[in-house]
Amino acid sequence: MKKLLVPTDFSDQAENALKVAAQIAKKHNCEIYLLHMLEIPLQEVDPLGTQSALPEAMFFMKLAHKKFETLMKKDFLQGITVHETVDFQEIFKGIFHVCKKHDIDLIVMGSNGVSGLREMLIGSNTEKVVRTSETPVLVVKKEHPVFNIGHFVFASDFEDESKAAFKKAIDFSDMFGAKLHLLMVNTPNMFITTQEANKRMEPYERLITNKPHTLNIYNDLSIEKGIMNFAESINADIIGMSTHGRQGLSHFFNGSISEDLVNHAKRPVITFKI
């Protein structure tokens, strides 16, 4: 992991994410790409800034650069290579563009819950970034003076198609030397036997035989509640799960479970595309 992308609106929530990214960057010698999007139609802005149909566009760009200058003076960024970018695109499109252009390894985003993430990403962008990003997305809810992962819950249905995402989760876990807790949630409407659950989880366990881990089957009223309640019961540091991107979530994560967790879980959440 060498390149981290942090979208920012210069809010406290975005700064919390940047502080976490800075800790990861220092520990693993990463570069940070700091992105601020101005949602002004690109075709209406003169690149030379001389004949702009929207003069305020240049004003907001200059204002953003001033905020970048202030941010770059923060102590927690000292010693880190930070690339600042201001662009005129829809937020989620700008994020995807930067990820592809610079081969980003991890997106780190700030949120204080429903209002926080939706305010920064504006409505449906939440779903588009968290659920469709090819790049893993780490959503941070609060300030972490010391960001460390000792216990990592990976929730899944443990079908074969999720193995690729799980391998990415293993790599992320290894960065922190974390203990992996594989979790399958049983609900009244999606019940499977313990025998079947163990059978599904066995191939996954073989991928981490020599790593600290546990296998867990947890019963609850809903998948979302089960994940959050289990994470609370072991005082987990982070929750991870897989997404299907444009094809929708797996059967296990039907509906909008990824977005629900990102919005409602107290802990950081990281998603990996299948």
LINGISUL-V637872 format. One record per pair of residues at least 6 apart in sequence whose C-alpha atoms are under 7 Angstrom apart, sorted by the first residue. I is the first residue (numbers start at 1). J is the second residue. D is the distance in Angstrom with one decimal. If there is no record, write none. Layout:
i = [I | I]
j = [J | J]
d = [D | D]
//
This chain:
i = [1 | 1 | 2 | 2 | 2 | 2 | 3 | 3 | 3 | 3 | 3 | 3 | 4 | 4 | 4 | 4 | 4 | 4 | 4 | 4 | 5 | 5 | 5 | 5 | 5 | 5 | 5 | 6 | 6 | 6 | 6 | 6 | 6 | 6 | 7 | 7 | 7 | 7 | 8 | 8 | 8 | 8 | 9 | 9 | 13 | 13 | 13 | 13 | 14 | 14 | 16 | 16 | 16 | 17 | 17 | 17 | 17 | 19 | 20 | 20 | 21 | 22 | 22 | 23 | 25 | 26 | 31 | 31 | 31 | 32 | 32 | 32 | 33 | 33 | 33 | 34 | 34 | 34 | 34 | 35 | 35 | 35 | 36 | 36 | 36 | 37 | 37 | 37 | 37 | 37 | 37 | 38 | 38 | 38 | 39 | 39 | 39 | 40 | 40 | 41 | 41 | 42 | 42 | 44 | 44 | 44 | 45 | 45 | 45 | 46 | 49 | 61 | 91 | 92 | 92 | 92 | 105 | 106 | 106 | 106 | 107 | 107 | 107 | 107 | 108 | 108 | 108 | 109 | 109 | 109 | 110 | 110 | 110 | 110 | 111 | 111 | 111 | 111 | 112 | 112 | 113 | 113 | 113 | 114 | 114 | 117 | 118 | 127 | 130 | 130 | 131 | 131 | 131 | 132 | 132 | 133 | 133 | 134 | 136 | 136 | 136 | 136 | 137 | 137 | 137 | 138 | 138 | 138 | 138 | 139 | 139 | 139 | 139 | 140 | 141 | 141 | 141 | 148 | 149 | 149 | 149 | 149 | 150 | 150 | 150 | 151 | 151 | 151 | 151 | 151 | 151 | 152 | 152 | 152 | 152 | 152 | 152 | 152 | 152 | 153 | 153 | 153 | 153 | 153 | 153 | 153 | 153 | 153 | 154 | 154 | 154 | 154 | 154 | 154 | 154 | 155 | 155 | 155 | 155 | 155 | 155 | 156 | 156 | 156 | 156 | 156 | 157 | 157 | 158 | 158 | 159 | 161 | 162 | 162 | 164 | 165 | 165 | 165 | 165 | 168 | 179 | 179 | 180 | 180 | 180 | 181 | 181 | 181 | 182 | 182 | 182 | 183 | 183 | 183 | 184 | 184 | 184 | 185 | 185 | 185 | 185 | 185 | 185 | 185 | 186 | 186 | 186 | 186 | 186 | 187 | 187 | 187 | 187 | 187 | 188 | 218 | 219 | 220 | 224 | 224 | 228 | 237 | 238 | 238 | 238 | 239 | 239 | 239 | 239 | 240 | 240 | 240 | 241 | 241 | 241 | 242 | 242 | 242 | 242 | 243 | 243 | 243 | 243 | 243 | 243 | 244 | 244 | 244 | 245 | 262]
j = [30 | 105 | 29 | 30 | 31 | 105 | 30 | 31 | 32 | 104 | 105 | 106 | 30 | 31 | 32 | 33 | 104 | 105 | 106 | 107 | 32 | 33 | 34 | 104 | 106 | 107 | 108 | 18 | 33 | 34 | 35 | 107 | 108 | 109 | 34 | 35 | 36 | 109 | 14 | 34 | 35 | 36 | 36 | 120 | 110 | 111 | 112 | 142 | 109 | 110 | 110 | 142 | 143 | 108 | 109 | 110 | 140 | 76 | 144 | 147 | 108 | 76 | 77 | 147 | 31 | 80 | 80 | 81 | 82 | 81 | 82 | 83 | 82 | 83 | 84 | 82 | 83 | 84 | 85 | 84 | 85 | 86 | 85 | 86 | 87 | 86 | 87 | 88 | 89 | 91 | 94 | 87 | 88 | 89 | 88 | 89 | 90 | 88 | 89 | 88 | 89 | 88 | 89 | 52 | 53 | 54 | 52 | 53 | 54 | 52 | 58 | 86 | 121 | 125 | 128 | 129 | 135 | 135 | 136 | 137 | 135 | 136 | 137 | 138 | 137 | 138 | 139 | 138 | 139 | 140 | 117 | 139 | 140 | 141 | 117 | 139 | 140 | 141 | 141 | 142 | 141 | 263 | 264 | 263 | 264 | 126 | 126 | 259 | 137 | 271 | 243 | 245 | 258 | 245 | 246 | 245 | 273 | 273 | 270 | 271 | 272 | 273 | 270 | 271 | 272 | 268 | 269 | 270 | 271 | 262 | 268 | 269 | 270 | 268 | 266 | 267 | 268 | 176 | 176 | 178 | 237 | 238 | 178 | 179 | 237 | 178 | 179 | 180 | 236 | 237 | 238 | 178 | 179 | 180 | 181 | 236 | 237 | 238 | 239 | 180 | 181 | 182 | 183 | 231 | 236 | 238 | 239 | 240 | 180 | 181 | 182 | 183 | 239 | 240 | 241 | 182 | 183 | 184 | 227 | 240 | 241 | 183 | 184 | 241 | 242 | 252 | 184 | 252 | 200 | 201 | 200 | 274 | 242 | 274 | 274 | 242 | 272 | 273 | 274 | 272 | 212 | 213 | 212 | 213 | 214 | 213 | 214 | 215 | 214 | 215 | 216 | 215 | 216 | 217 | 216 | 217 | 218 | 217 | 218 | 219 | 220 | 223 | 226 | 227 | 192 | 217 | 218 | 219 | 220 | 219 | 220 | 221 | 222 | 223 | 221 | 226 | 226 | 226 | 257 | 261 | 265 | 267 | 267 | 268 | 269 | 267 | 268 | 269 | 270 | 269 | 270 | 271 | 270 | 271 | 272 | 271 | 272 | 273 | 274 | 249 | 250 | 271 | 272 | 273 | 274 | 250 | 273 | 274 | 273 | 269]
d = [6.9 | 5.7 | 6.7 | 4.3 | 6.1 | 6.6 | 5.4 | 5.0 | 5.9 | 5.0 | 5.4 | 6.9 | 6.9 | 6.2 | 4.8 | 6.0 | 5.9 | 6.0 | 5.0 | 5.8 | 5.8 | 4.7 | 6.0 | 6.5 | 6.3 | 4.7 | 6.2 | 6.3 | 6.2 | 5.0 | 6.1 | 6.0 | 5.1 | 6.0 | 6.0 | 4.6 | 5.9 | 6.3 | 5.2 | 6.9 | 5.9 | 5.3 | 6.2 | 6.6 | 4.7 | 5.4 | 6.4 | 7.0 | 6.5 | 4.5 | 6.3 | 6.1 | 4.9 | 6.0 | 5.4 | 4.7 | 5.7 | 6.7 | 6.7 | 6.2 | 6.5 | 6.7 | 6.2 | 6.9 | 6.3 | 6.8 | 6.6 | 5.1 | 6.0 | 6.4 | 4.8 | 6.2 | 5.8 | 4.7 | 6.0 | 6.8 | 6.0 | 4.8 | 6.2 | 6.1 | 4.9 | 6.1 | 6.3 | 4.9 | 6.7 | 5.8 | 5.1 | 5.9 | 6.4 | 5.8 | 6.9 | 6.0 | 4.9 | 6.5 | 5.6 | 5.3 | 5.4 | 5.6 | 6.6 | 6.5 | 6.7 | 5.4 | 6.6 | 6.8 | 5.6 | 6.6 | 5.0 | 6.0 | 6.3 | 4.6 | 6.8 | 6.8 | 6.6 | 5.7 | 6.7 | 5.9 | 6.3 | 5.9 | 5.3 | 6.0 | 6.8 | 6.3 | 4.7 | 6.0 | 6.0 | 4.8 | 5.9 | 6.2 | 4.8 | 6.1 | 6.9 | 5.7 | 4.9 | 6.1 | 4.6 | 6.6 | 5.9 | 4.9 | 4.9 | 6.7 | 6.9 | 4.4 | 5.8 | 4.7 | 6.9 | 6.8 | 6.1 | 6.3 | 6.3 | 6.9 | 5.8 | 5.2 | 6.9 | 3.7 | 5.7 | 6.7 | 6.8 | 5.7 | 6.8 | 5.5 | 4.8 | 6.8 | 5.4 | 5.3 | 7.0 | 6.9 | 5.8 | 4.3 | 6.7 | 6.9 | 5.5 | 5.3 | 6.2 | 4.8 | 6.7 | 6.7 | 6.1 | 6.9 | 5.9 | 5.7 | 5.4 | 6.9 | 4.5 | 6.0 | 6.4 | 5.5 | 5.0 | 6.2 | 4.9 | 5.4 | 7.0 | 6.3 | 6.0 | 5.0 | 6.0 | 6.0 | 6.1 | 5.2 | 6.1 | 6.0 | 4.7 | 6.1 | 6.7 | 6.7 | 6.6 | 6.3 | 4.9 | 6.0 | 7.0 | 6.1 | 5.1 | 6.0 | 6.0 | 4.6 | 5.6 | 6.1 | 4.6 | 6.0 | 6.9 | 6.3 | 5.3 | 6.5 | 5.8 | 6.2 | 7.0 | 6.8 | 6.1 | 5.1 | 5.6 | 5.8 | 6.6 | 6.8 | 6.7 | 5.8 | 6.0 | 5.8 | 5.3 | 5.9 | 5.0 | 7.0 | 5.0 | 5.3 | 6.5 | 4.6 | 6.5 | 5.5 | 4.8 | 6.1 | 6.1 | 5.0 | 5.9 | 6.4 | 4.8 | 6.0 | 6.3 | 5.0 | 6.3 | 5.8 | 4.8 | 5.8 | 7.0 | 5.8 | 5.9 | 7.0 | 6.8 | 6.9 | 5.9 | 4.7 | 6.3 | 5.9 | 5.4 | 5.4 | 5.7 | 6.7 | 6.7 | 6.5 | 6.6 | 5.0 | 6.3 | 6.5 | 6.3 | 6.5 | 5.7 | 5.0 | 5.8 | 6.9 | 6.4 | 4.8 | 6.3 | 5.7 | 4.8 | 5.7 | 6.7 | 5.1 | 6.3 | 5.5 | 4.7 | 5.6 | 6.2 | 5.3 | 6.8 | 6.7 | 6.1 | 4.8 | 5.8 | 6.2 | 5.7 | 5.3 | 6.2 | 6.0]
//
